[in-house]
Amino acid sequence: MSAEKNGVFVPGNDLRAQLEQLRRHSPDVFRRIDLARVESWEWDRTQGDSHRDDFDADAAGGRGSSYVRAQLANVDARAHGIGRLMELMRPTPVKRGAAGRRTIVDLLGGNGLVRQVCARLGIDDVEVVTCDASPHMVETAWAAGIPALLQRAERQLFQSESVEGVLLAYGSHHIPPADRGSVVNDAYRVLRQGGTFLLHDFQTGSPMDTWFTTIVHPYSQTGHEFDHFTGDEIEEYLLKAGFDAYEVIEIDDPYTATAPSPEVAERNLGEYLVNMYGLCKKEAELGVEGASRWAVGEAKRIFHYDDGEPLHSTMEYVDDLGAWELTIPRKALVGVGRKL
Ligand SMILES: C[S@@+](CC[C@H](N)C(=O)[O-])C[C@H]1O[C@@H](n2cnc3c(N)ncnc32)[C@H](O)[C@@H]1O
């Protein structure tokens, strides 16, 4: 991508250029950066980076381009879950008279979706800093006017005790189990007293795990073989990192699509799933429309919860929106760690 917006285009792998833009346009974020850490990471990068990058451009073997296309076409598809995460980020009890914006590091920020959704939800007391390990995603964020930082979650460039929130969400399973403890420890390091860390992912064996194993792994270009999480595992990371208060909870984190008719809502959600998960092999087999129909059918079949109150996909006319809304239910596990 080589678009330029607001006179700012920053190549995804040029960390120095990103920092310079931050220094000029977001000085409050820039002053939290630890320049010694930047230097040491830059040095290590010159020695080569062996990490895989599933979110590189599709043409380069990743699924980043189609992923971003899905987010742009339906920015609100996961807004419910993102809004819930932002509620959990709030300090408890809310400090009376606490003024100013809270800085939240979005460790797996991609093209800046969480930041965008916060703005759309009217959450205006947070500065979400989009960070990502994929140069393609960082570049895409900048090209859309969203400040972003090339940073690995396990090696943050922020100063110790410098931010109010750290979010590890929508892709935590991409962090190998051997690195997960370091990611949580580093989140603890950068948090100020009173700050909150959230670790969001999906329960091992849950419908999301089934979706990745039976749909994304066989039909995407990248494959998808990653270990998900258990509640005990998340608790152990939070305990070992030193969080004074922590818990693991389940939240509703559905996919939704709204449209003037039920048929269009189904098609939109199908397209969203095909693009988000890069299901190009199904698209080659069935064509664009056929793959969308297949994907939404598979999602309805896989995403249901029958323990406790049954939860299945719904199609409803929502008066407030004047539109039909298709909801595919999904539950996520969230570890909440607070540095008191
Ligand atoms: C599923 S995307 C989520 C993007 C965005 N938060 C969203 O919800 O649309 C996961 C992102 O995590 C990034 N990622 C994976 N491993 C990472 C790591 N170790 N450090 C930083 N980013 C990483 C990927 O490059 C990708 O952009």
The ligand as an ORCA input file, in Angstrom:
! r2SCAN-3c Opt
* xyz 0 1
  C      -6.497    -10.836     14.161
  S      -5.455     -9.435     13.972
  C      -6.267     -8.265     15.009
  C      -6.179     -6.843     14.510
  C      -7.150     -5.870     15.182
  N      -6.913     -5.763     16.610
  C      -8.575     -6.307     14.937
  O      -9.252     -6.713     15.888
  O      -9.016     -6.270     13.793
  C      -4.058     -9.922     14.969
  C      -2.873     -8.973     14.813
  O      -1.861     -9.373     15.754
  C      -0.596     -9.126     15.164
  N       0.404     -9.917     15.903
  C       0.546    -11.257     15.945
  N       1.561    -11.594     16.768
  C       2.055    -10.440     17.274
  C       3.091    -10.129     18.200
  N       3.842    -11.059     18.759
  N       3.301     -8.832     18.517
  C       2.541     -7.841     17.945
  N       1.575     -8.090     17.042
  C       1.323     -9.365     16.719
  C      -0.792     -9.536     13.716
  O       0.176     -8.981     12.867
  C      -2.212     -9.027     13.449
  O      -2.231     -7.753     12.863
*
